[in-house]
Amino acid sequence: MLETPISHPFKLDIPEGLNRAIKALQEKKARCRIVGGSIRDALLDIQPHDFDIEVYGLDLESIQAVLSRLGKTSQVGKSFCVVKFWIDRKEYDFSIPRMETKTGSGHRGFTVHWDIAMDESRALERRDFTINALMYDPQRKVIIDYFGGLRDLEEKKLKHISLAFKEDPLRVMRAVQFAGRYGLSLDLDTAAICRDMKDEFWTLPKERIWGEWQKWAMKSEKPSLGLNVLKESGWIVFFPELNSLLRLPQDPEWHPEGDVWTHVGHCVDALVGETDWVSKEANDRCVLLMAVLMHDLGKATCTRFAERHGQLRWISPGHDQASVGLSETLLEKMGAPKAVISRVAKLVGNHHFLNAFKKEAPSSASMRRLARRLHPATIGELELVMIADHLGRPPLKSESQAKRLRCFAEKAEELKIEESVPENILKGRHLIELGLEPSKSFKALLTQAYEAQLDGAFDNEEEAKVWARSYLEKTDKDKNGSDTKPVQDNLS
């Protein structure tokens, strides 16, 4: 803690409804402080969305009585010391100062002690990092810094407040996502504390672990820094599929950047910084970053030193397919939902698609079949994964690969399959129009039609019906002999 707290003049943009609530509490002689992430975000020129207010001098019942005159309120269990407040369709948490004493294992093994007259600095000691322990005084319009958070934020440093940090193991995973989101490095002493907390990993529920990974994958500005924290904290051992990439060699001619772990770090940063990833929906960003993180997991099982083109090299044949099962296993350990696992696995397993087309562009049929194979992921998403992979080998950039990627994108746009699987052109109603009676055979016929469509046999409804006539006539001939009149006379 600093010998003297710093008061830093700052104009925080407080929503009008929240401002009215704070003033109403101040009229009752309460001292209000905005705390936590909203101050950090505002200092980083990020629009704050969540405002938490700590109220000194009033108990929960009095706070709720004041706020209920302005909007809807709800008290969240006395042990949490929080009044939820809704105004102007926004939700805010008003809490009273409290301390948390470790009484059990895991993320929730705490007893809460509240005191409306508690010293501000003591109340802040329960928080995790100095950059999250900044207070804002809305009356004086100043940020109050008791622990050096302003300096640490300027120096891009993630640092614990006190040894109480050790009491909540989830804070290590929070460090991973904070580092990626805000471009931070982990303080050496904090890293040592994280390593001492490894026994507590197993007390964390999967959904809490996934919550932190999800924030990393949706919101990172420099995701490799989050991965660095995972390594420096020692918690990478709990994700062995990632741990196996450390010091895993690659051929220096094709990967001058270094080992597979280094390559993956460059790739995730390239996805975020050099593609339109940031413009995607949050769930899509999550899938894409996870796919890039895991695209080379299979190298851990496939890498060997062997002859290639008359020279001994590090090679990893088949690692794209080996990465599929490993990515599914890792995502399950992380607690990811099945919908994410399915999409990531499809992108990982197909990220070497262009390797089959070294000298020519992919055919229309191969592109259509790829779109179907990728579903529920898309060709547009695969393109971003392949671009990130290509850009993750600094300083090497292959013009031939860049050209293949451009051709891939142009072909997908031409076929209109960037974001969807080709829709069946021939449908059951067309078969009825051709005189067929609905039956179980429709499904088999439509399946054959779709395969033919993917191969380019037809591009519209009329061509599809012509194909169907021909297919049915051929089928009848095959069944009854070439001289037999087709069963469906009205198809001609």
Steps between C-alpha positions, in 0.01 A plus 500: 500500500621851425606714799271774376209428265505680168210725399487526123257755350276328246162553338312170500193490277234377745156404360229744604289245688800381700596859574155567648530193720844602628379852583199359686732288716733794558204700631472231769863567596632191321845503340482341154792361304491349152740206503648231279515447127308808392785724619762283331307499172439875503872563547566278198244694290266200504135588558407357843189282505495367858500748786538366857448739791629453853303694762650602835290613796165333418383144557341287227143564612552878493667484159212295362243737648662799325546327165149349494359852463686536170477155343468128558722339766588154624729396785738218403536303821638672806821298476577675170418848636359616164188688392419467131346811350328546164437840342471610136518131396846466654616294798744613770643337812513702823701327772626578848868463601594146590785263564517136393658234719609170346309217671508225237652394170426635158353814354207526743651387831465839675327658796402864448533766772347841430556833671346825373777698673787293358807681373499529120843348452410204718182439301702500179742233624251225406534592131731315264728738306615855559344614170163379631537670839459858380221709657314797358358777715207645299479807724860612465538344152827327584637146477636377833791257473614320816708222339681642196242392246545816293872433462445132425240582237738744334781244510269225373567293812265247662578494870325355806396725790583279796561140598122466528525447123585136578158437650315493166648267233276641227718811509772318307264440210381858530863603459512308172202679351592843640849474348356413159225763514710793615847412372653439844799307632497313830698636793775257604386480863141445389615221269674331793181519709303349210741207488446444872123478440508207258352253749178704494438462127294186555255684724382722215173413324536451124251776424716754684812388312314527169371844597856632517615322183192634323586859596854445374365363171235768450673815620880473466699773333829310540404138572859373507556699820223300666674181388826633646325539836370143475860384457662730758240413763575129452131434438570388145560153648125469550456528124750236383401529134636857512790416729626246245556780247773661712842443343345275233733549199403603147700514181679839512470551124120501521470623858779748573302633797591199717312221674129418465404699811664810354323441169162473670562826687573681174192342339251607768640854492479506120135393508409780739724769353518431127155370399144624548460274807405793723191574287353152553232408752636407844426127468664490157809675635520237772482211253758656269757575768460155653544340157822693438624417851445128437572459129844343557436290813557187292863590442570370850421147383604524135832685505815306411843561350498325163606531138295727280606596148844347555566687822444429870232730638249535781171392346146446637300305241132457585505746787189678374289189553676412826414849625126430475475252787747695712304823455177325597664357812652833600178693449311247710757547779452876471125457538409626153145439372449236232410758236844661537680165502330391178590814306857517627563134414379552141724803449803327655456187289479694173763770550734324253239486224709713262800267532327269253502776237862606472492553123136564418200671654240286681218385274144617553403149608778480760397840639134402524593175673726692738210727595289195583786332688561811711140549614413642755821701447535689172743554216530866601613393846745248358650773284577707812658199674720432196599868473601503868703182448671656199584821689631313804847433357679837520697618319403239238214577265429273207368685196384172351293424812364855505392454138331168584313668783379777267382244244327305778308811611409596143374150423287491815349838412432389143320188624323698777608253768710722729251482786274205420477151357352476147124452533336202331370618161295189431222455755216259557248729332701481179479121505123522547484741205680234299222252580654303784293391797649597840682203651799397708707496180480881485776536760745281309425676174539847653828392659629388159380829352686701762822310435460571129429866575824526702684353203351771277250287306241781520471856629125577496157338533442430131840336463431304819176360356677406178759319709225322695329379179828364371585338831161328526513375141848359556388338824204333324727373223748363750220316680304368202750481214593760240206420269233541766274807478546734799249452779434873524355571155417857588863592568583539130 
